[in-house]
Amino acid sequence: MKFPESFYAGGFFVAAVLTALLTPWCIRLSRKLGLVDEPGDRKIHGQAVSLAGGIAVFCGAFFAIALGGFLLSTNFLDGSTHDRLQYGLAHRAGRLAVICSGGLAMLCLGLLDDRYELSPGIKFFGQLVVAFLVAASGIRITLFVPSIVFSYAATVLWILILVNAFNFMDNMNGLCAGVTAIAALFFGIAAAIRGDYLVAGLAFVFAGAFCGFLPFNFPEAKAFLGDSGSHLAGFVVAVLGILPHYYSSKHPHAVAVFVPLLILAVPLYDMISVVMIRMRSGEPVYVGDNNHLSHRLLRRGYSRRTAVSLIWLATAVAGGFSLLL
């Protein structure tokens, strides 16, 4: 296997293995810190479950990225691979630092919510601050509109929507982690097709990290993602939807800017439909209920495992269609 396929596969598997190895330790740590999800009225588990997923996924991905950086500083890689990655890193190092910092900030915000149950207003304000700082760093949406105000607004709104969409989707074992892994895989493939090595590599690393956590979360859950993990998931896919140049001189098809919307069609549909249902019933949009896509599949007679698998399949099909653009 040659570059860049070896680079992508290596990032995926290293992140998956590291996350799988770190998750048991994170479970023990989370229990000591009181980061557990207690049984409740709308929950099916009968005992407290660890909220270690976010920590495990972030650490697995971060250490995989750090290992890649270390290898670049040695003679381990062949000359051609080293030069290509070094060149890309020199141009993307600042953005990579912003992504890691933003992911850590979202993780910490979610951890505070997991531990202290922040009010919706405080949580939304924290999300807004992180999204604005990411936009201020230069990671922004343009969509052919030459307006800095539009660019900031579109970027902040995009990140806020995705963070909350994945927070909404974290309602069944394996659902959010699996959808995130699938979406990240397709973002990686889309970036690889366009020759964006570092964005593709980052996508495959996070896909691997969420896959590494999935055996602890599905079908039976030894740990949940928690708000920390769902915030991290939403932030990662939001940024992966911004970074690649979907429209360029090499790919001069304006319709390609719809690639992120197709890849994320399922979580976006779930959020929009739930918000509309809550608004029609006069309920606050931030109050949880059983009207998510997964719950509606249950009411149609599907088991929880089947419902989750069907949503994974729908995400993969939408992602496959995105590659045709």
C-alpha positions in Angstrom: 0.0 0.0 0.0 1.5 3.3 -1.1 1.0 6.9 0.0 -1.6 8.3 0.6 -3.6 5.1 1.2 -1.1 3.9 3.8 -1.3 7.3 5.5 -5.1 7.1 5.7 -5.3 3.5 6.8 -2.5 4.0 9.4 -4.3 7.0 10.9 -7.6 5.1 11.1 -6.2 2.0 12.7 -3.8 3.7 15.1 -6.6 5.9 16.4 -9.0 3.0 16.6 -6.5 0.9 18.6 -5.5 3.7 20.9 -9.1 4.6 21.7 -10.0 0.9 22.3 -7.0 0.6 24.7 -7.8 3.9 26.5 -11.5 3.4 26.9 -11.3 1.0 29.9 -9.0 3.4 31.7 -11.3 6.3 30.9 -14.2 4.4 32.3 -12.5 3.9 35.6 -11.5 7.6 35.6 -14.9 8.8 34.8 -16.5 6.8 37.7 -14.0 8.3 40.1 -14.9 11.8 38.9 -18.6 11.1 39.2 -19.1 11.3 35.4 -21.8 8.7 35.1 -25.3 8.6 33.7 -27.8 7.6 36.4 -31.0 5.6 35.6 -34.1 7.8 35.0 -37.6 8.0 33.6 -36.6 8.1 29.9 -33.6 5.7 30.3 -33.5 2.0 29.8 -30.4 1.2 31.8 -30.9 0.1 35.4 -27.6 1.2 36.8 -25.1 4.1 36.4 -23.2 4.0 33.2 -19.8 5.7 32.6 -19.7 8.9 30.5 -16.2 8.2 29.3 -16.7 8.2 25.6 -15.8 11.8 24.9 -12.5 11.6 26.8 -11.6 8.3 25.2 -12.3 9.4 21.6 -10.5 12.7 22.0 -7.4 11.1 23.6 -7.3 8.4 21.0 -7.5 10.9 18.1 -5.1 13.3 19.8 -2.4 10.7 20.5 -2.7 9.4 16.9 -2.2 12.9 15.6 0.7 13.4 18.0 2.3 10.1 16.8 2.0 11.3 13.2 3.8 14.5 14.2 6.5 12.6 15.9 7.1 10.3 12.9 7.4 13.4 10.7 10.3 14.5 12.9 12.2 11.2 12.4 13.5 9.3 9.4 10.8 6.6 9.7 8.8 7.8 6.7 10.3 7.5 3.2 11.5 10.8 1.6 8.5 11.4 -0.7 5.9 10.8 1.9 7.8 12.9 4.5 8.1 15.8 2.1 4.4 15.8 1.1 3.2 15.6 4.7 5.7 18.2 5.9 4.6 20.6 3.1 0.9 20.1 4.0 1.5 20.4 7.7 3.5 23.6 7.2 0.4 25.2 5.6 -2.2 23.6 7.9 -0.5 23.5 11.3 -2.4 26.6 12.5 -5.7 25.2 11.5 -4.9 21.8 13.0 -4.1 23.5 16.3 -7.4 25.4 16.1 -9.3 22.1 15.5 -7.7 20.3 18.4 -8.2 23.3 20.7 -11.8 23.7 19.6 -12.5 20.0 20.0 -10.9 20.2 23.5 -13.1 23.2 24.4 -16.3 21.4 23.2 -15.2 18.3 25.1 -14.7 20.3 28.3 -18.0 22.1 27.9 -19.8 18.7 27.5 -17.9 17.4 30.6 -19.2 20.3 32.7 -22.7 19.5 31.4 -22.3 15.8 32.2 -21.1 16.6 35.7 -23.2 19.6 36.7 -26.1 19.7 34.2 -25.6 23.2 32.8 -28.6 25.2 31.9 -29.5 25.3 28.2 -28.5 29.0 28.0 -25.1 28.5 29.5 -24.4 25.5 27.3 -25.5 27.4 24.2 -23.3 30.4 25.1 -20.3 28.1 25.5 -21.0 26.6 22.1 -21.4 30.0 20.5 -18.0 31.2 21.9 -16.1 28.2 20.6 -17.8 28.5 17.2 -17.0 32.2 16.9 -13.4 31.6 17.9 -13.1 28.9 15.2 -14.5 31.3 12.6 -12.1 34.1 13.8 -9.2 31.7 13.3 -9.9 31.6 9.5 -11.8 28.3 9.3 -14.9 29.7 7.6 -17.7 29.1 5.1 -17.9 31.4 2.1 -20.3 29.8 -0.4 -19.3 32.3 -3.1 -20.6 35.2 -1.0 -17.9 38.0 -0.7 -19.0 39.1 2.8 -17.1 38.6 6.0 -20.3 39.0 8.0 -22.0 36.3 6.0 -18.9 34.1 6.4 -18.8 34.4 10.2 -22.6 34.0 10.5 -22.7 30.9 8.3 -19.8 29.3 10.0 -21.0 29.9 13.6 -24.6 28.7 12.6 -23.2 25.6 10.9 -21.1 24.6 14.0 -24.0 25.3 16.4 -26.5 23.3 14.3 -24.2 20.3 14.0 -23.1 20.2 17.7 -26.8 20.2 18.7 -27.8 17.8 16.0 -25.3 15.2 17.3 -26.3 16.0 20.8 -29.9 15.2 19.9 -28.8 12.0 18.1 -27.1 10.6 21.2 -30.2 8.8 22.4 -29.5 5.1 21.8 -26.5 2.8 22.2 -24.1 3.2 19.3 -26.2 5.7 17.4 -24.2 8.9 17.7 -20.8 7.2 17.7 -21.7 5.1 14.6 -23.1 8.0 12.6 -20.1 10.1 13.4 -17.7 7.4 12.3 -19.6 6.9 9.0 -19.8 10.6 8.4 -16.1 11.1 9.1 -15.2 8.2 6.8 -17.1 9.8 3.9 -15.6 13.2 4.6 -12.2 11.5 4.5 -13.0 9.9 1.2 -14.3 13.2 -0.3 -11.1 15.0 0.8 -8.9 12.2 -0.5 -10.6 12.4 -3.9 -9.7 16.1 -4.0 -6.1 15.4 -3.0 -6.4 17.1 0.4 -4.1 14.8 2.4 -4.2 16.4 5.8 -8.0 17.0 5.9 -8.5 13.4 4.7 -6.0 12.1 7.3 -7.8 14.0 10.1 -11.1 12.6 9.0 -9.9 9.1 9.0 -8.2 9.5 12.4 -11.5 10.6 14.0 -13.4 7.9 12.1 -11.0 5.4 13.7 -11.3 6.9 17.1 -15.1 6.6 17.1 -14.9 3.1 15.7 -12.5 2.2 18.5 -15.0 3.4 21.1 -18.0 1.7 19.4 -17.5 -1.8 20.9 -17.9 -0.3 24.4 -21.1 1.5 23.3 -22.9 -1.0 21.1 -24.9 -3.2 21.3 -24.6 -3.2 25.1 -23.2 0.0 26.6 -20.3 -0.2 29.1 -19.9 3.6 28.5 -21.8 6.4 26.8 -20.4 9.3 24.8 -22.2 11.7 27.1 -22.5 15.4 26.2 -18.7 15.6 26.0 -18.6 13.0 23.3 -21.7 14.3 21.3 -20.3 17.9 21.5 -17.0 16.6 20.2 -18.7 14.6 17.5 -20.8 17.5 16.2 -17.8 19.8 16.2 -15.6 17.4 14.3 -18.0 16.8 11.5 -18.9 20.5 11.3 -15.2 21.4 10.8 -14.7 18.5 8.4 -17.6 20.0 6.4 -15.8 23.3 6.2 -12.2 22.5 5.6 -12.0 20.9 2.1 -12.2 22.9 -1.1 -15.3 21.2 -2.6 -15.3 23.8 -5.4 -11.9 24.6 -7.0 -10.2 24.8 -10.4 -9.6 21.0 -10.2 -13.2 20.4 -9.3 -15.2 23.2 -11.0 -18.7 21.9 -10.1 -20.6 24.3 -7.8 -23.0 21.5 -6.8 -20.1 19.9 -4.9 -20.7 22.3 -2.1 -23.7 20.2 -1.1 -21.4 17.3 -0.3 -21.4 18.1 3.5 -25.2 18.4 3.5 -25.6 14.9 2.0 -23.1 13.3 4.3 -24.9 14.8 7.3 -28.4 14.5 5.9 -29.6 12.0 8.5 -28.6 13.9 11.7 -29.8 17.2 10.1 -33.2 15.6 9.2 -33.5 14.2 12.8 -32.8 17.6 14.4 -35.1 19.5 12.0 -38.0 17.1 12.4 -37.7 16.9 16.2 -37.6 20.7 16.5 -40.7 21.0 14.3 -42.6 18.4 16.4 -41.7 20.2 19.6 -42.6 23.6 18.2 -46.0 22.3 17.0 -46.7 20.8 20.4 -45.7 24.0 22.2 -42.7 22.4 24.0 -39.3 24.0 24.4 -37.0 22.8 21.7 -34.3 22.0 24.2 -36.4 19.6 26.3 -35.8 16.0 25.5 -38.6 13.7 24.2 -39.1 10.4 22.3 -39.8 11.8 18.9 -36.3 11.3 17.4 -35.9 9.2 14.2 -34.7 6.3 16.3 -37.7 6.4 18.5 -40.1 6.6 15.6 -38.5 3.5 14.2 -39.1 1.8 17.5 -42.8 2.7 17.3 -42.9 1.0 13.9 -41.9 -2.2 15.6 -38.1 -2.3 15.0 -35.8 -3.3 17.8 -33.3 -0.9 19.1 -30.4 -2.6 17.4 -32.3 -2.7 14.1 -33.3 1.0 14.4 -29.6 2.0 15.0 -28.4 -0.2 12.1 -31.0 1.3 9.8 -29.9 4.8 10.6 -26.3 3.8 10.1 -27.3 2.4 6.7 -29.1 5.6 5.8 -26.1 7.7 6.7 -23.9 5.5 4.6 -26.2 5.6 1.6 -26.4 9.4 1.8 -22.6 9.6 2.1 -22.3 7.3 -1.0 -24.5 9.7 -3.0 -22.4 12.6 -1.9 -19.4 11.1 -3.7 -21.3 11.4 -7.0 -21.3 15.2 -6.8 
